[in-house]
């Protein structure tokens, strides 16, 4: 059994603390103050509270590190080689509708490379963590991506664009979905990219793709999938943290999924 490094343990502790705050707010979700960042992009005081808990715990323990956070944005540190990437509540729309499928996501980037990832499935009390060279773990159980080699047996997760996105985004999503659905066993859309990636790492999903995500949505999950033996790349071969156009799976299915998606003519 592997144990997390000191910074990995710190991130797990911060994720659990934020999750405890979110659980309390989830039990009284109808009383939360909600505002809009966009047409269908919501933020609550639960997001802000959870982010502040994570930030304060990590800042005190690693005072020089930088931060990239969904709500507070970029906070420069004196140590330019280390940066935490934080989504305090991934799956806000699920949270607001009383659906117990949301997560805390924390990653550590060192010298431009993702080193550590923690995703906390709050409602199920499951901590997924991974560190480069240490593997991927659910608590104390080592994880591997699913080994299914054929698309016809695969369950694939995705995320759909929401109201306010450009019209062409909906067309791309519809075309890619129509291309894949006849080839796979099933399609799932659960509303949390961090958990989609964690579930790929755990073998619960065979693959995941989505476009237009933010770095804080996917940074921790990328570490999980890679350390679980999977492949994670940008759909067009770019820098996935910058584009947010992500495809993740095991090596065999990755090639098949990429080939099918490449057939779709984009606008």
N, C-alpha and C positions, 0 to 999 in steps of 0.2 A: 504494500500500500504506500502510495506517495503522499507526502504532506505538502501543503502550500508553503511557499517562501514567506518570510515575514511580511513583505508587502502584499502578497496574495492573501494572507490571513487578515491583514488590515482591511483589505477590500471586502472580504467576506463579512467581517464584523460590521462594516459600514452599510453593506447591502441589507443585512439582517435588521439593523437599527432603522433604516429607512422603511423597510418592509413592515416593521411593527407599527410605525406611524401610519403607513398606508392602510393597514388592516383596520386600525381604529377609525380612520376616515371612511373606509369602505362600508363600515357598519352604520354610518350616518350620512351616506352619500347624498341624500336628498337635501341636506342642510349645507352642503359645500357651496362656496362662492365660485362661480364659473365665469370665465371670460373667453373671448374668441381671439385667436391669433390670425385666423383666416376664416373663409366661409364655412368650413367644417373642421377647423383645427382649434381644439379647445385646450384651455389650461385651467387648472383649479388651484385653490390654495393648498390642496394635498400635494400637488406636484412641487410647489415651492417649498413646503415644509420638508418633504423628503430630500429634495436637492440640498437644502441648507444643512440637514443632518449629515449627509454624505460629505459635503464640502468641508464642514467644520472638523469632522473626524479625520479626514485625509490631510487637510491643511496642517492640523496640529502635529500629526505624525511625520509628515513630509513637507515641511514649510517652504522649501524651495521649488517644489514641483508646480508646473502649470496645470491649467484646467480648461477643458472644452465641455460646456454644459448646455443642455437643451434650453433651459430657461434663462440662466445668467450669461450665457455666451462664453467668450474667450477671456480667461484670466491668465495673464502672463506670469511666469515664475522666474525666479533668479536662476534656477537650474533649467537651461534651455534644452536639455537632452531628455527630460522626462515630462510626460503630460498624462493626466487622467482624462478619460472621455466618458461622460456621464449622461445617462438618461434615467431620471429618477422615477419615471412612471411611463413605461412603454405599454401601450394599450389603453390610453386615456378614455377613448370612446367606450370600450368595454367597461371600464371602471365606472364611468358616469351612468351607464345603463344597468348597473348591478350585476354585470357578468364577471364571474370570478376567473378571469384569464388576463392577467397583466403582470408586469415584471419590473424589477430594478436591474439596470444594466450598467456595469462599470468595467472599463478597460484601461490598461496602462500601455502607453506608447513610449518606447525608448529609442532615441535617435532615429525617429521616423518609422520604426517597425513595431507592430503590435506584439506585446510580450505576454500579457496576462489578461484573462477575461473572466468575469463573474456575472452570471445571470441568475437572479433569484425569482423563481416562480412563487409569488407570495401566497396565493390562495392554496397551493398544494404544499407549501413549505419545503420546496426543493431548491437546493443550491447547486447549480452547475458551475464548475470552475475549471480553468485550464491555464497552464503556463508552458511556454515554449520549452520543449525537451522533457516535460514532466507528465505529459498526457492530459487527457480530459476526464473529469470525474463528476459523478453525481454523489455528493457527500463523500463516502469512502469507496464507492463502486466505480471501477474504471469503465469508461464508455468507448464504444466503437460505432462508427457509422454502419448502417445496414449493408448487407452484402448482396442484395438482390441485383442481378445483372441485367434484367430485362425491364424495359419501360412498361410492358403489359402487366407486370406484377407490382408496379410502383405506386405509392401514394405521394403526391407532390403538393406542397403548400405554396401559396402565393399571397400577394397583397394587391388589392384593387385601388385605383385612383379614386379620390373622393371629390365631392362638389367643390368647385373652385379651381381644380386643375385644368390645364389647357385641353380643349376638345380633342386634340390629336393623341393625348395620353390615353383617353378612353378607347380610341380606335386601335392603338397599339396593344393595349391590354386585351381587348376583345379578339383581335387577330391571333395573338399568341395563345390565348386560352383555347380558341377554336382549333388551333393547330395541334395542341397537346392533348386535349381531352379524349379524342378517339384513340390515342396511343397508350393511355395510362389506365391504371386500375381505379384511381380516384383523385379528386382535386379538393383541397381544403383551403379555406380562407378564415383564419382565426383572429386576425387583427392585432398581432404583436410580432413584429419581425424578430425581436430578440428571442422570444420563445420559439418561433419557427426554426431559427438556427440552432437553438439548444436542442430541439426535438430531432433535428437532422443529426446532430452529434450523438444523440442517444439512440438512434435507429428507429424512432417513432415515426418520423417522416423519411422518405427516401430521397427527397430533394426539395429545394426551395428556390424560387426566383421572384424578383420584384425590381421595379424601376423607381428611381427618384427618391431613394431613402437618404437619410442624413447619417453622418459618421456615428453619432451617438446611438442610432438605431441598431447598427450592425457591428460596431468595433469589437465588442466582447464576444458576440456570436461567431465572428470570423475565427477568433482564437480557438473557441470550442470545437468548431468543425475541423479545422486543420489538425489540432492535436488528437482528435478522434479518428484520424486517418482519412478525412474527406478532402475534397477539392473546393476551394472558394475563389472565384475570380469575377472580374468585371465582364459583363455580357459582350462588350465590344473590345475587350483587351486593354482597357485603360486602368487608371488607379481607382479601385472600387470605393475607397473611402471618400474620394472626391466626387465621383459620379453618382454613387448610390445605386448603380444598376448591377445587381448581384445575382449570381447563380452559384448554388452550393449543392453538392451531392457526393456519392462515392465516385471513384475514378471511372468505372464502367458506365454508369448512368450519366455522368457529367458529359461525356462525349456525345451520347445519344440526345440528351436534352439540348445541348448547344447546337447540334446539327438541326434539330427540329425548329428551334427558335430562329436560327439563321435563315431558314427558308421563308420566314415571314417578311414581307416587304414593308419596311418602315417608311413613313411619310418624310 
